Amino acid sequence: MNKINLLVALIFLLAVSFAKAQKDTTSTDEDWDWHWNWNEWNDGDDWNIDFGLKDKKPAITLQYGLAKMGRKDFYSKFLNPGLIEIKLGYLKDKPAWETDYIIKHSYKFLYLSNESNKLSGKNISGLDIESDMWRFGVGKSTGYGYKLSESAAIILYNTNTFNWSKIDFTLPLLITDYTTHQYLPYYKDYNILNLYEGNFRFGTSSSGGIRIKFIDNVMLDAGYERSIVFQRHLFWKWAGSEIIEVTAQELLDGFINKIFKSSPASGPIVNFILKNALSYGIYELRQDDMNWPFNTEAPIAYNQFKFGLTFVF
C-alpha cells in the first residue's frame, strides 16, 4: 500500500504542475478561440505539428554486436548469441553551457533487433541452451560531448529503453529423462523457459557508449548495454523500482550541473562516468530481483557489446 500511495502522490504533483503551467493560456474564451484559429496562429502557412521534433534531424543507426545471456537462479547455461539492430529516430546536438566546444546530445528512437546463436556462428552442444530473440522498443540517448571542428565531434552518452521481447529456445537433445537425479535441476529451468515461449515479454535496458562524428552525416557508434527480460510484468513493483531509479538520476543531475558550472570541460566525462555507473549498479541489483528493491523473480539478463554506424540526414 505504501508503494501505491507514493505513486498516487507523484501523479498528483505532476497534475498540479501541469495545471498551473496551463493556467495563463486557457483563462478566457478569447484565448481559447485564438488557439483554435489555425491560420492566424500559423501565419497563413500550412498547419504542421512537430511533436517536439523541431530542429531535430532524422537518423538511422545500424549495429552489430555480441551478447552474453544468463539468469542468476539457473543451473543451465546459455550459448552466447550475436545481434543485429536498427534504430530509427531523431537526433539533436546543440551548444551547451555557454561554450563553443561543449555539445548537448539527444537521440530519441524506435528500434528492432534480433539476437541469435546463428549470428554468432555457435552451434548447440552438450547441455547448453540455444536461443533466438526478436525485440522492439523505444529509447532515448542523452549526453554531452566535445566539438572538435565544424564536422567532427566526440559524444559520450547514456541510453535507456523500454522493450518487448519474444524468445524461442532450443533445448539440448542429450536430456531425454528429466526424472533422473542427474537432470533434475535442468527440469526446473525448462519449466521457467516454457513461460517465455511464444509470448512477448516486457523488459528494460540501459547502455553507455561513445559516438564519434568524423564527417557531417556519419557517426561511428560503440557501446555496452545491460538489458533484462521479465518473466512476468508486475506493474506496481516495476513502477516503484523505476521511480527509485529516476529519482537517483535526477539527484545526480543536480550534482553534475554544479560540475559543469565550475569546470565545463570536465562535465561531459563526469556525466558519462556517473550516469553509467549508476545504471550499471542498478542493473546489477536487478540480476537477482528484476524489480529491485522488491522481492521478485530473477530476469533473463543480457550483457551486450555493440558497434555500428549512425547516419544523420
C-alpha positions, 0 to 999 in steps of 0.5 A: 500500500505504501508503494501505491500511495507514493505513486498516487502522490507523484501523479498528483504533483505532476497534475498540479504542475501541469495545471498551473503551467496551463493556467495563463493560456486557457483563462478566457474564451478569447484565448481559447478561440485564438488557439483554435484559429489555425491560420492566424496562429500559423501565419497563413502557412500550412498547419504542421505539428512537430511533436517536439521534433523541431530542429531535430534531424532524422537518423538511422543507426545500424549495429552489430554486436555480441551478447552474453545471456544468463539468469542468476537462479539457473543451473543451465547455461546459455550459448552466447548469441550475436545481434543485429539492430536498427534504430530509427529516430531523431537526433539533436546536438546543440551548444551547451553551457555557454561554450563553443566546444561543449555539445548537448546530445539527444537521440530519441528512437524506435528500434528492432533487433534480433539476437541469435546463436546463428549470428554468432556462428555457435552451434548447440552442444552438450547441455547448453541452451540455444536461443533466438530473440526478436525485440522492439522498443523505444529509447532515448540517448542523452549526453554531452560531448566535445566539438572538435571542428565544424564536422567532427565531434566526440559524444559520450552518452547514456541510453535507456529503453523500454522493450518487448521481447519474444524468445524461442529456445532450443533445448539440448537433445542429450536430456531425454529423462528429466526424472533422473537425479542427474537432470533434475535441476535442468527440469526446473529451468525448462519449466521457467523457459516454457513461460517465455515461449511464444509470448512477448515479454516486457523488459528494460535496458540501459547502455553507455557508449561513445559516438564519434562524428568524423564527417557531417552525416556519419557517426561511428557508434560503440557501446555496452548495454545491460538489458533484462527480460521479465518473466512476468510484468508486475506493474506496481513493483516495476513502477516503484523500482523505476521511480527509485531509479529516476529519482537517483538520476535526477539527484545526480543531475543536480550534482553534475550541473554544479560540475559543469558550472565550475569546470565545463570541460570536465562535465561531459566525462563526469556525466558519462562516468556517473550516469553509467555507473549508476545504471550499471549498479542498478542493473546489477541489483536487478540480476537477482530481483528484476524489480529491485528493491522488491522481492521478485523473480530473477530476469533473463539478463543480457550483457551486450557489446555493440558497434555500428554506424549512425547516419544523420540526414 
